Structure formats: C-alpha cells, structure tokens
Amino acid sequence: MADPKGFLKVRERELPARRPVPVRLMDWKEVYEQQDSNELRRQAGRCMDCGIPFCHQGCPLGNLIPEWNDLMWRGEGRQAIERLHLTNNFPEFTGRLCPAPCESSCVLGINQPAVTIKQVEVSIIDQAFANGWVQPHPPERLTGKTVAVVGSGPAGLAAAQQLTRAGHTVAVFERDDRIGGLLRYGIPDFKMEKKHLEARLNQMMAEGTRFRAGVNIGVDIRWADLRQRYDAVVIATGAMVPRDLPIPGRDLAGVHFAMEYLTQSNHATAGDDVPDQISATDKHVVILGGGDTGADCIGTAHRQKAASVTNLAIGKQPPAARPDEQPWPTNPTLFEVSSAHEEGGERAYLASTVEFLPNEDGGVRAIRIAETEYRDGRRVPRAGTEREIPADLVLLALGFTGPERDDLSAQLSLPFDDSGNVGRDGEYQTSEPGVFVAGDAGRGQSLIVWAIAEGRAAASAVDRYLEGETELPFPVRPTDRALTI
C-alpha cells in the first residue's frame, strides 16, 4: 500500500484548479491546470490497503488502481504506467472523459471523500507521454490473418490495438475524414485536446495498425464484400441514431441534434472550413437534455459567445449527496456541476418541452415548456403551467437509440435485440460467423470505459476465433452491467 497514514493525514480531496472562466472562454484548450506533483503524490497516498479494493468492480476494465496509486506515491511513474497499461489501452481518454465509477466504489468513500483516482490516472499517462515512456509494441510475429475494424471510436481502437499486438493485420475503417469517431468529433477540445488522440494514433500506426479514413462501409464497400476480404470483421460503429423529440415545430430551422452541432464545431476548431455552420453566436440557445452531451453543448455555446444559454431537463434534479436507495458501492445519480455549467447559463429541471414556436421566416423563435408531472409512471406536461422561453437555436441532447441498422440488416442480415442493438452471443460474435460487435453498437449508449473494455474483450474473442486460443484478456462479458440496486 501507499502511505500507511495516508487518509488519516490527508483528509481533503483536492483536484487541480480550473482556469478562470473569463480566460478559458477565450480559447478551446482544456480547462484544468496542471496539478502540483507533491499534491498529486499526497492525493495518491490517500489510497491505502483497504483489504478488498471495491474500485476494481467499479471499473469495467479491472484497473489495478491501488497498485498504480502506490507507485505514484512512491514517485515511480514509469512502473505506474506499465501497471495502468496492463488493463487500459487509453488512460489519456478515460482519465479525461470517464465519469469515474471507480471513485463511487472507493472504500474510503464510505465516510470520507473518495480518492482522486481519475486525476492520478491522467497524471500517470501525461507524465509517461512527456517522458517518452509510451513506445510502440509491434507484434513479434505475424499470423497471416486479417481483421477489419469498422469504427474508430474507443471500442474500435481498443480492439484494433489488441489484435495488432496479437500479430494480426488490422485495418480500421472510418467514414469521417479523420480517425477517432466521437473522440475526434463528439468531444470538444476543452474536455480533451486532440493532441492526445494524435499521440496514441501515432503509436498504433508504428505498431502496424492501418487506418482508412473517409470510407463508409455499407456505401463505399458493401458489408458482405468486406466480410469476404477479411478473415474477421469487428463492428464498432457506436450507437449514433439520436433520440428525437416529435412535437409541433420540430421541423423549424434552428432545431438541431446536438451531435450535428458539436461535430461542426469540432471541425471548425480543427481549422476546417464549415459551410453554413450551426453557430450559437449572439443567439438565445436552449439545450434539451441534462447529460454529458448537453454539457458539451453548453461549453461550446459559451465559447461561441451565445447571447444566453438555457439547459432544460425533463426529470427531477438529482440530489447533491448519495441517497439512501443508492448506497455504497453503487454508482449513484448525483447533481453535478461540470466545468461547462460553471461557465454560466441557466439550468432547469422538471421542464417538459411542449412546442417549438416559429418566427416570420420559418425559424424557431421560442419554445413552450410546462412543468413535468409524474402520472402513471410517465412524465407528462402539467396543464396550466405553460410558459415560453426565447430560443434562436435549440439543441436536442436526448441520448441515442442505437446503431444505424439499414445497411447491416440488408447486407449482412444481422438480427437486432429488443433494444435495437446488434445481436451477439457471449463471445461478442453475431449470427454471421466471423463478424463480431463491440461497444455501443452491441451494448447501447454507454461510457467510454465500457467501450474500451468491450473492445479488448471482443479482440480476445476474435483472436480465439482465428487462432483457436488466445492470450489476450477478456475483461467483460456482453451481459455485464454496472453495479446497481
């Protein structure tokens, strides 16, 4: 363990400071400043020998959290990154983007603030890249087998890296113009600058993974043809079909899906020319949906200098502290103030959107909302509570309903489960032999840490399918879920 008196001496949970709001709204750089190394070691030292480290069950990857916390406390960063990479291909992504269910399971969290696991994790990998400790690991031999990975988000990249290191020749296909999927175009730079993605892609290319951007499987290459060309195929296309809100006025100009807005913004931030870009500049922006995607829209709208930003959620405001019905070590639903929320705007709960109201030019000018009431287990607008909110731009951040189905169904005849996800067995294989599915395409909308875990597990299943056996880890089963009550 780390310091035997760690959490007795250091009871406070301290994270690095965020850059001042007026300063960070002037650029797209990450909001956090670098944490003092001595403070980081003290925080890592709060992790002690708790007997049974429940943080392991909170993390789908099974990260060896107490081990690399101990190594960071001892100042052994190179050994720490080796232990971290044993279970996590991309800690630079999870350390920035994961909501850290491991911290909800931290044993110290029973009666004290949990260990800053996520911050220690990202500090380990940042230090490793800065010191040149992250090196390519090409395979010692090639198997002669080929694998196509369709989709370059975290699940696809994790599967590709594992399979490349196992000796297979892997090609990753991405329909966008650059590799990265939602890591590239769904996540704003203020949450993760793209230099971190580029650094990892450079490592993967040096290991032998081949990337094919701008290729839309199902259109440019038929799925059936891809299956014939490769010994195995991994579907990692994500759950990209957004949930709509079919109410009056939905077809008005100025009402958009959040991901369309974020994708265009990320293109513009990368220096691309974006004709007719959806912009929040000088507009009254209303964002429907209280999750991470909604928060990303809030931060983006502020940086585009919106006139106002309002975030509406149909449900109740979550509690600030863990409720009795969500005891430790479950992952509770809590009210959170992200960096984007800290930057301004209004948040409202129990707000049901009733109608989008038009202006004279056919665009949206306002939305009509009502107070939400719960009736027969449903959330419905309460009559007599309607009011209007000015809105020049409305962004729907209501989640996703599953993967795009038409081409997969028509060209491979793959079945889908009751939730609309690609059907698969306990080894991540679909009804089509040699075709596997990992991440949100088979699981439904989920966390980045689940995507990486499923990518690693699917790679193990593919390797076993091709070689008859495998030494790759199999961290999660397709039926695994987060611990809930």
C-alpha positions, 0 to 999 in steps of 0.5 A: 500500500501507499502511505500507511497514514495516508487518509488519516493525514490527508483528509481533503480531496483536492483536484487541480484548479480550473482556469478562470472562466473569463480566460478559458472562454477565450480559447478551446484548450482544456480547462484544468491546470496542471496539478502540483506533483507533491499534491498529486503524490499526497492525493495518491497516498490517500489510497491505502490497503483497504483489504478488498479494493471495491474500485476494481468492480467499479471499473469495467476494465479491472484497473489495478488502481491501488497498485498504480496509486502506490507507485505514484506515491512512491514517485515511480511513474514509469512502473505506474504506467506499465501497471495502468497499461496492463488493463487500459489501452487509453488512460489519456481518454478515460482519465479525461472523459470517464465519469469515474465509477471507480471513485463511487466504489472507493472504500474510503468513500464510505465516510470520507471523500473518495480518492482522486483516482481519475486525476492520478490516472491522467497524471500517470499517462501525461507524465509517461507521454512527456517522458517518452515512456509510451513506445510502440509494441509491434507484434513479434510475429505475424499470423497471416490473418486479417481483421477489419475494424469498422469504427474508430471510436474507443471500442474500435481502437481498443480492439484494433490495438489488441489484435495488432499486438496479437500479430494480426493485420488490422485495418480500421475503417472510418467514414469521417475524414479523420480517425477517432469517431466521437473522440475526434468529433463528439468531444470538444477540445476543452474536455480533451485536446486532440493532441492526445488522440494524435499521440496514441494514433501515432503509436498504433500506426508504428505498431502496424495498425492501418487506418482508412479514413473517409470510407463508409462501409455499407456505401463505399464497400458493401458489408458482405464484400468486406466480410469476404476480404477479411478473415474477421470483421469487428463492428464498432460503429457506436450507437449514433441514431439520436433520440428525437423529440416529435412535437409541433415545430420540430421541423423549424430551422434552428432545431438541431441534434446536438451531435450535428452541432458539436461535430461542426464545431469540432471541425471548425476548431480543427481549422476546417472550413464549415459551410453554413455552420450551426453557430450559437453566436449572439443567439438565445440557445436552449439545450434539451437534455441534462447529460454529458452531451448537453454539457458539451453543448453548453461549453461550446455555446459559451465559447461561441459567445451565445447571447444566453444559454438555457439547459432544460431537463425533463426529470427531477434534479438529482440530489447533491449527496448519495441517497439512501436507495443508492448506497455504497458501492453503487454508482449513484445519480448525483447533481453535478456541476461540470466545468461547462455549467460553471461557465454560466447559463441557466439550468432547469429541471422538471421542464417538459418541452411542449412546442417549438414556436416559429418566427416570420421566416420559418425559424424557431423563435421560442419554445413552450415548456410546462412543468413535468408531472409524474402520472402513471409512471410517465412524465407528462406536461402539467396543464396550466403551467405553460410558459415560453422561453426565447430560443434562436437555436435549440439543441436536442441532447436526448441520448441515442437509440442505437446503431444505424441498422439499414445497411447491416440488416440488408447486407449482412442480415444481422438480427437486432435485440429488443433494444435495437442493438446488434445481436451477439452471443457471449463471445461478442460474435453475431449470427454471421460467423466471423463478424463480431460487435463491440461497444455501443453498437452491441451494448447501447449508449454507454461510457467510454470505459465500457467501450474500451473494455468491450473492445479488448474483450471482443479482440480476445474473442476474435483472436480465439476465433482465428487462432483457436486460443488466445492470450489476450484478456477478456475483461467483460462479458456482453451481459455485464452491467454496472453495479446497481440496486 
